[in-house]
Amino acid sequence: MARMVSRFCQLLGEVSIKSPLPLRSLVLIRPLRTSSELRSLTRYDKSWANTDWKKKLTPEQYTVTRERRTEEPFTGIYLNHSEEGMYHCVCCDTPLFSSKSKFDSGAGWPSFTEAHGTWERDEGHANILRRADNSLGSTATEVICKQCDAHLGHVFEDGPEPSGQRFCINSIALSFKPSVKE
């Protein structure tokens, strides 16, 4: 508590409080910012914020990606799709999942073991974000596009090794680009 008061007073520049901590530990103080000045550490681009999604997407795509709904199981175009390539966000065309991580989970939606750009469970370079979702009646983890906030599906911790994850993604939230064969 004394450390916090010391830092606050140091920011104000009015009061000097002696701290048992070395001076160098007090130098690492972040300046206070208003919420309008704060920038996200996880999102790259906000240019998609003003997009008229109803004009860009089909009604079904809009319902799933923007209203956070789920397509009916076993109906998606990519459920049994086995071509090599990359699955992209249908809204912003960001690469999300490689066909190399796709597997048949039997759940009724295309399933992946990891997002494109993941390295040993580190999703810092992947184009997805996770967030808690209580809309299903129990706590689940929603998967959204990092670039445009599109709802993609959910991730569960019951997938195959080595990741142990099962990303169940709505087909309608994806577009596919085949690998270029030379």
N, C-alpha and C positions, 0 to 999 in steps of 0.2 A: 504494500500500500504506500509506503514511504517513497518507493521508487517511482510509482505512478504520480504521486503528488509532486515529487521533484521534477519529473519530466514536464508535467503540466506547467509548473511555475517557470521552468526554463523556457518553455514556449512563449509564455506571456512576457518574460523578461523583467518582471517586477520584483520577484522574491528570489532569494538565493537560499537554498536549503543544502546543508552539508549531507552528503551521502557516503555511506561506507563503501560504495562501489567505485572502482577506478573511473576517472573522467572519460576514458575512451569508450566505456560501455554506455555512457550517457549521450554520446555524440550521435549514436545511431537512432535518432528520433525522426519519425516521419512528420512532416508538417500536416496540420489539420486541413482537410479539404471539405468543401461542400459536396453534396451528392451530385450536383450537376458537373462538377469537375472530375469525378471519379470515372475511371475507365475500366472495363472488364478485363480481367487477366486471362479469360478463357475464350473470348470471342474475338474474331479477327475483323469482321467487316459488318457495318450496320446498314449498308446501302440497300439491303433487301427489305428494310423495315417499312418502306412506303410502297412496296409493290402491291398492285391490285391482284391479289391471288385468285379471285373469282374469275378474272379475265384470262389469267395465265393457265389455270388448271381446269381439268374436267370437274364436274360436280362431285364425282366419287373421290378424285384425288384431293379436292378441297376438303371434303368431309373428314377424310382420314388424316391428312397432314396438318391442316389448320385448325380443325375442331377436335382433334385428338381422339378420333374414333378408330375402330379396328375393323378390317375387312373380314368377311366370313371365312372360317377355316376351310382349307382344301379347295379354294376357288381362285387363288392367285396365279398369275401367268408365270411367275418364276419359281413356283413350288417344286416342280420337277425339272427345272431348267438345268442343263449340265454343260453348256458351252463355256469355254475359257474366256475370261475377261474381267471387267470391273463393273460393279453395281454402283450407280450414282444416285444422288438425291434428285427426285423428279422435279422439285421446286427450283433448285439453284445449280444443278448439274455438278455438285461437288462429289468426288470419289469417296465412297463410304466403305464398301466391302469387296474383297477379292473373291473370285470364284474358287480360289485355292482353299479358302477357309469355310466354304459352304459344305453342309452335310445334311443328311435326311434324319430329322429328329422324330418324325412321325406326328408332330404337333399340329400340322396343317398350315404352317407358314414357312417361308424360306428361313433356314437357320444357318447361322455362322458361328464359328468358334471365337473370332476376334474381328475387330474393326481394322480396316486398312490403315497402316501407319502405326499400329501397336507394336511395341517391342517389349517382350517379357512382362506383359500385363500393364505396361506404362502406356496410357492412351494420350499422353501429352501431345503427340504429333498426329493423332487420329482426328478425323473430322466429325466426331460424335461427342455428345455430352450425355451424362446420366443425371437423372433427377428422380426423387421419390415421387411415387404415384399412388395415391390412396383411393382412386376412383373405381377400382375393381372390387372393392369390399375388403381387400387386404393390402398390405404394403407390398408394392412391386417397384421395380426400377425401370423407369421410362427411358428410352433412347431417343435423343433428338439430334438433328443436324446442327453442328456447331456454327455453320454459316448463316442459316436462315430460320432456325428454331422449328423446323418441320418435325412433327411427330412421326417417328419411324416404326416404333414397336416397343418391345420390352426385352430386358436381358435377365436371365435366370442363372443361378449357380449350380445347375445340374447337367452341364454339357460334358462332352468327352475331354479326355486329357489331350494336350498338356494344359490348356487354359481352364478347363472345368466350367466354361461359360457356354450358354446357349442364347444367342441373340435371335429372337423371333421377330422378324421384320415383315411388315406389310408389303406385299408385291406392288401394290398400287402406289407406294411411296418411293419406288425405285424405277430407274431406267437402266438399261444394260448397254454396255459398249464392249463388243468382242475384242479380244487381243488381236493385234496385227501380226499375221504370220509372214515371215520373210522367206 
